[in-house]
Amino acid sequence: MTGKDIRHARRQESFEVLNAIACLIPVGTDINGCAKGVLSESRISAAARVSGKATSRGLSHWRRWRVMRLCWLRGKTIDVRFERQVVDALLSKWDIDPWGVGQLLIAHKRQREAKAPWNGVRKIPAAGQPQATHAGQ
C-alpha cells in the first residue's frame, strides 16, 4: 500500500466514524439542530466497522476541524456534541464529491473560529506547578 492509498483509506475510515456517530445519536433527541449523546469508542467502532485505532484517529480528525465537540468522561466513554446540519452536509458532500469536502471543512472551520476565536489567554498552572516560560514573553 502506498502513502496515497493509506491516506485515502484513513479518510474513508474517518467518514465511516462520522456516519456511525450521526446514526447512533437519534435525530429526535436534537435540540435546535444540535445533537448530543454519550457513546463509547467500542460502540462507534462496531457501528463504523473500523478498528479502535481508526475510531480514535477519526474522532481526533473531526475535533480538529471543529465539526464535533468531544469530552472524554471516563475511560473510552465520550460526550459527543455536533450540529446535525454540518454533519449531514459533510456526509452528503462525501457521497457526491469526496475531493470537494476540503473546501467545506475549511469554510466551516473559519466560521467557527470567527464565532469563537483563540483569545491568546494563557493557561494558569495548578498551585505548586512551575510557571512555563516562553521566549519573547
ZADO-1210 file (C-alpha; in nm, 4 decimals, padded with zeros to 6 digits):
<atoms>
<atom x="00.0000" y="00.0000" z="00.0000" code="MET" pos="1"/>
<atom x="00.1397" y="00.3399" z="-00.0958" code="THR" pos="2"/>
<atom x="00.1186" y="00.6528" z="00.1176" code="GLY" pos="3"/>
<atom x="-00.1599" y="00.7820" z="-00.1026" code="LYS" pos="4"/>
<atom x="-00.3605" y="00.4617" z="-00.0573" code="ASP" pos="5"/>
<atom x="-00.3143" y="00.4780" z="00.3192" code="ILE" pos="6"/>
<atom x="-00.4323" y="00.8415" z="00.3307" code="ARG" pos="7"/>
<atom x="-00.7383" y="00.7547" z="00.1244" code="HIS" pos="8"/>
<atom x="-00.8203" y="00.4553" z="00.3478" code="ALA" pos="9"/>
<atom x="-00.7866" y="00.6664" z="00.6624" code="ARG" pos="10"/>
<atom x="-01.0021" y="00.9387" z="00.5141" code="ARG" pos="11"/>
<atom x="-01.2667" y="00.6793" z="00.4284" code="GLN" pos="12"/>
<atom x="-01.2489" y="00.5452" z="00.7853" code="GLU" pos="13"/>
<atom x="-01.2936" y="00.8919" z="00.9329" code="SER" pos="14"/>
<atom x="-01.6132" y="00.9344" z="00.7304" code="PHE" pos="15"/>
<atom x="-01.7315" y="00.5908" z="00.8435" code="GLU" pos="16"/>
<atom x="-01.6804" y="00.7077" z="01.2038" code="VAL" pos="17"/>
<atom x="-01.8680" y="01.0326" z="01.1362" code="LEU" pos="18"/>
<atom x="-02.1564" y="00.8448" z="00.9771" code="ASN" pos="19"/>
<atom x="-02.1714" y="00.5946" z="01.2639" code="ALA" pos="20"/>
<atom x="-02.1896" y="00.8722" z="01.5231" code="ILE" pos="21"/>
<atom x="-02.4623" y="01.0502" z="01.3282" code="ALA" pos="22"/>
<atom x="-02.6621" y="00.7247" z="01.3145" code="CYS" pos="23"/>
<atom x="-02.6041" y="00.6295" z="01.6800" code="LEU" pos="24"/>
<atom x="-02.7422" y="00.9592" z="01.8123" code="ILE" pos="25"/>
<atom x="-03.1117" y="00.9760" z="01.7164" code="PRO" pos="26"/>
<atom x="-03.2371" y="01.2839" z="01.5322" code="VAL" pos="27"/>
<atom x="-03.5364" y="01.3032" z="01.7674" code="GLY" pos="28"/>
<atom x="-03.3125" y="01.3996" z="02.0575" code="THR" pos="29"/>
<atom x="-03.1641" y="01.7049" z="01.8815" code="ASP" pos="30"/>
<atom x="-03.2161" y="02.0447" z="02.0418" code="ILE" pos="31"/>
<atom x="-03.2225" y="02.3350" z="01.7949" code="ASN" pos="32"/>
<atom x="-03.0398" y="02.1242" z="01.5376" code="GLY" pos="33"/>
<atom x="-02.7637" y="02.0258" z="01.7791" code="CYS" pos="34"/>
<atom x="-02.7136" y="01.6608" z="01.8636" code="ALA" pos="35"/>
<atom x="-02.5564" y="01.5301" z="02.1790" code="LYS" pos="36"/>
<atom x="-02.5078" y="01.1905" z="02.3295" code="GLY" pos="37"/>
<atom x="-02.2769" y="00.9692" z="02.5287" code="VAL" pos="38"/>
<atom x="-02.1066" y="00.6934" z="02.3289" code="LEU" pos="39"/>
<atom x="-01.8246" y="00.4501" z="02.3848" code="SER" pos="40"/>
<atom x="-01.5402" y="00.4208" z="02.1375" code="GLU" pos="41"/>
<atom x="-01.6076" y="00.0481" z="02.1045" code="SER" pos="42"/>
<atom x="-01.9709" y="00.1127" z="02.0094" code="ARG" pos="43"/>
<atom x="-01.8625" y="00.3674" z="01.7474" code="ILE" pos="44"/>
<atom x="-01.6010" y="00.1226" z="01.6129" code="SER" pos="45"/>
<atom x="-01.8577" y="-00.1553" z="01.5839" code="ALA" pos="46"/>
<atom x="-02.1122" y="00.0675" z="01.4102" code="ALA" pos="47"/>
<atom x="-01.8497" y="00.2063" z="01.1699" code="ALA" pos="48"/>
<atom x="-01.6914" y="-00.1376" z="01.1162" code="ARG" pos="49"/>
<atom x="-01.3429" y="00.0038" z="01.1738" code="VAL" pos="50"/>
<atom x="-01.0706" y="-00.0626" z="01.4308" code="SER" pos="51"/>
<atom x="-01.0442" y="00.1184" z="01.7622" code="GLY" pos="52"/>
<atom x="-00.7326" y="00.2958" z="01.6380" code="LYS" pos="53"/>
<atom x="-00.9195" y="00.4161" z="01.3268" code="ALA" pos="54"/>
<atom x="-01.2009" y="00.5412" z="01.5513" code="THR" pos="55"/>
<atom x="-00.9545" y="00.7376" z="01.7637" code="SER" pos="56"/>
<atom x="-00.7984" y="00.8893" z="01.4522" code="ARG" pos="57"/>
<atom x="-01.1428" y="00.9781" z="01.3147" code="GLY" pos="58"/>
<atom x="-01.2537" y="01.1420" z="01.6391" code="LEU" pos="59"/>
<atom x="-00.9342" y="01.3474" z="01.6520" code="SER" pos="60"/>
<atom x="-00.9789" y="01.4478" z="01.2889" code="HIS" pos="61"/>
<atom x="-01.3338" y="01.5764" z="01.3386" code="TRP" pos="62"/>
<atom x="-01.2404" y="01.7502" z="01.6629" code="ARG" pos="63"/>
<atom x="-00.9502" y="01.9344" z="01.4960" code="ARG" pos="64"/>
<atom x="-01.1816" y="02.0571" z="01.2202" code="TRP" pos="65"/>
<atom x="-01.4264" y="02.1737" z="01.4886" code="ARG" pos="66"/>
<atom x="-01.7036" y="01.9559" z="01.3479" code="VAL" pos="67"/>
<atom x="-01.7571" y="01.7895" z="01.6871" code="MET" pos="68"/>
<atom x="-01.7032" y="01.8803" z="02.0468" code="ARG" pos="69"/>
<atom x="-01.5791" y="01.5791" z="02.2390" code="LEU" pos="70"/>
<atom x="-01.5357" y="01.5343" z="02.6113" code="CYS" pos="71"/>
<atom x="-01.3934" y="01.2090" z="02.7483" code="TRP" pos="72"/>
<atom x="-01.5933" y="01.1193" z="03.0573" code="LEU" pos="73"/>
<atom x="-01.4202" y="00.8080" z="03.1890" code="ARG" pos="74"/>
<atom x="-01.2055" y="00.5641" z="03.0044" code="GLY" pos="75"/>
<atom x="-01.3235" y="00.5446" z="02.6460" code="LYS" pos="76"/>
<atom x="-01.6687" y="00.6923" z="02.7052" code="THR" pos="77"/>
<atom x="-01.7243" y="01.0190" z="02.5214" code="ILE" pos="78"/>
<atom x="-01.9782" y="01.3000" z="02.5408" code="ASP" pos="79"/>
<atom x="-02.0302" y="01.3906" z="02.1721" code="VAL" pos="80"/>
<atom x="-02.1900" y="01.7154" z="02.0505" code="ARG" pos="81"/>
<atom x="-02.2317" y="01.8394" z="01.6952" code="PHE" pos="82"/>
<atom x="-02.4556" y="02.0383" z="01.4636" code="GLU" pos="83"/>
<atom x="-02.6617" y="01.7884" z="01.2677" code="ARG" pos="84"/>
<atom x="-02.6785" y="02.0169" z="00.9615" code="GLN" pos="85"/>
<atom x="-02.2982" y="02.0366" z="00.9345" code="VAL" pos="86"/>
<atom x="-02.2508" y="01.6605" z="00.9679" code="VAL" pos="87"/>
<atom x="-02.5274" y="01.5892" z="00.7149" code="ASP" pos="88"/>
<atom x="-02.3686" y="01.8353" z="00.4700" code="ALA" pos="89"/>
<atom x="-02.0281" y="01.6673" z="00.5075" code="LEU" pos="90"/>
<atom x="-02.1696" y="01.3184" z="00.4603" code="LEU" pos="91"/>
<atom x="-02.3718" y="01.4150" z="00.1530" code="SER" pos="92"/>
<atom x="-02.0734" y="01.6018" z="00.0037" code="LYS" pos="93"/>
<atom x="-01.8570" y="01.2922" z="00.0621" code="TRP" pos="94"/>
<atom x="-02.1055" y="01.0793" z="-00.1339" code="ASP" pos="95"/>
<atom x="-02.1170" y="01.3241" z="-00.4272" code="ILE" pos="96"/>
<atom x="-01.7644" y="01.4693" z="-00.4419" code="ASP" pos="97"/>
<atom x="-01.5094" y="01.3310" z="-00.1926" code="PRO" pos="98"/>
<atom x="-01.2432" y="01.5798" z="-00.3022" code="TRP" pos="99"/>
<atom x="-01.4768" y="01.8776" z="-00.2510" code="GLY" pos="100"/>
<atom x="-01.5080" y="01.8057" z="00.1206" code="VAL" pos="101"/>
<atom x="-01.1894" y="02.0005" z="00.1967" code="GLY" pos="102"/>
<atom x="-01.3404" y="02.3313" z="00.0878" code="GLN" pos="103"/>
<atom x="-01.6489" y="02.2669" z="00.3001" code="LEU" pos="104"/>
<atom x="-01.4312" y="02.1858" z="00.6029" code="LEU" pos="105"/>
<atom x="-01.2191" y="02.4982" z="00.5588" code="ILE" pos="106"/>
<atom x="-01.5285" y="02.7186" z="00.5335" code="ALA" pos="107"/>
<atom x="-01.6799" y="02.5552" z="00.8425" code="HIS" pos="108"/>
<atom x="-01.3627" y="02.5943" z="01.0493" code="LYS" pos="109"/>
<atom x="-01.3286" y="02.9609" z="00.9517" code="ARG" pos="110"/>
<atom x="-01.6878" y="03.0227" z="01.0530" code="GLN" pos="111"/>
<atom x="-01.6340" y="02.8521" z="01.3907" code="ARG" pos="112"/>
<atom x="-01.3132" y="03.0444" z="01.4546" code="GLU" pos="113"/>
<atom x="-01.4871" y="03.3724" z="01.3701" code="ALA" pos="114"/>
<atom x="-01.7526" y="03.2956" z="01.6325" code="LYS" pos="115"/>
<atom x="-01.5073" y="03.1738" z="01.8972" code="ALA" pos="116"/>
<atom x="-01.1545" y="03.2891" z="01.8131" code="PRO" pos="117"/>
<atom x="-00.8485" y="03.1966" z="02.0132" code="TRP" pos="118"/>
<atom x="-00.8035" y="03.4885" z="02.2508" code="ASN" pos="119"/>
<atom x="-00.4473" y="03.4139" z="02.3475" code="GLY" pos="120"/>
<atom x="-00.5222" y="03.3759" z="02.7191" code="VAL" pos="121"/>
<atom x="-00.2502" y="03.1707" z="02.8826" code="ARG" pos="122"/>
<atom x="-00.3394" y="02.8757" z="03.0996" code="LYS" pos="123"/>
<atom x="-00.2724" y="02.9266" z="03.4675" code="ILE" pos="124"/>
<atom x="-00.0845" y="02.6307" z="03.6178" code="PRO" pos="125"/>
<atom x="-00.2221" y="02.4489" z="03.9186" code="ALA" pos="126"/>
<atom x="-00.0978" y="02.5510" z="04.2627" code="ALA" pos="127"/>
<atom x="00.2593" y="02.4372" z="04.3192" code="GLY" pos="128"/>
<atom x="00.3310" y="02.3826" z="03.9487" code="GLN" pos="129"/>
<atom x="00.6182" y="02.5758" z="03.7919" code="PRO" pos="130"/>
<atom x="00.5298" y="02.8577" z="03.5540" code="GLN" pos="131"/>
<atom x="00.6225" y="02.7728" z="03.1938" code="ALA" pos="132"/>
<atom x="00.8450" y="03.0300" z="03.0313" code="THR" pos="133"/>
<atom x="00.8272" y="03.1011" z="02.6624" code="HIS" pos="134"/>
<atom x="01.0693" y="03.3020" z="02.4533" code="ALA" pos="135"/>
<atom x="00.9521" y="03.6570" z="02.3990" code="GLY" pos="136"/>
<atom x="00.7117" y="03.6683" z="02.6949" code="GLN" pos="137"/>
</atoms>
